């Protein structure tokens, strides 16, 4: 079992928990249906991480996709976000496979490597995006995929391109740019090849 620490989002730049009510609502679920959005990347039995889970919009979709044999780790710096995610998971009957991880200033601990990482609207809120991406690379299994999603308009294109470059520097390989309304997305993969020096 591998333990990986992930840098926590910056407390001063983090979206207040109550603002999540404005962007995690029925309209978002209609525009960005979690199950449909994540079906190409998440399958039964997988272990996945939702980094910066908010109210659990994508976490619940991943829990449905992984089934009873999979695991969803949800990580957030705000306990209220995790509480809301777990309350929604309980109402949906999905709580057994969702495990909350509270970020602290020194990071969080993910109990094992995962098959898939999602960071939706969260990397830009970390105190050190480059370090967060390095740590996400470390928690991902070789061959695993990482979907980076950032809000179009809220984050400048140049800042998003900088995150992409930081992810590549961390070791990720860009494999696609999925289309998602009002979002900027990049799909990365952790190479299965080991480099020799």
Phi, psi and omega in degrees: 000131180259138175248131181231131177264135181240134181300136179279148175301151180293121182303327184279339182251000184283138176300128178303144186304323185289339178292336180302335177299331181283331182245357173244084188217177182303325179296316178298318180297333176283316183285319182238069179297120187302314182301312182293318181297322188260352181307322180293345189242338188239133182223168180307138175084356182286160171249125187227158178233128172255099184273115186080058192289343183059227180271009173089018180309305181281329180300318179295320177297318179294321180298322177294320183288324183280339180071190185290339183270357181257177180223134173245120171264129177247126183239134176205157179275344183250122180301324180297326176295315179295319179299316180295318178301313182291326176296317178294321178296319179297315178299327181271357181073027184246006189294336183295333184255003181250125184239113182283141178230112180278123177285146173233177183300331179270000177110190178235167177244121175263123187296339183205163173294150183242161180277333186211139175236135172242129172234096182257115177058037184229328184300321181293347179266356180281151180294333181218086182305321181299317180291320178300319180292322175299316182290323176295322176301318181293330182276346183273137176294152173304133183087350179290159182245154183227122178255116178259122179234131176227153183285122176293133180097313177288321178251131179292149180303321180298320179294322178294316178298325176296319176299319178299313179298321178294322178295319178295319176298325179292342179123353179289152174247126178288129181238356178176165176231083181299150178268130176214124185309130177062019181229157171250128186228144172220136175256128178243163173226146173272120183300142176273349180277138176266134178271146177245144180244000000 
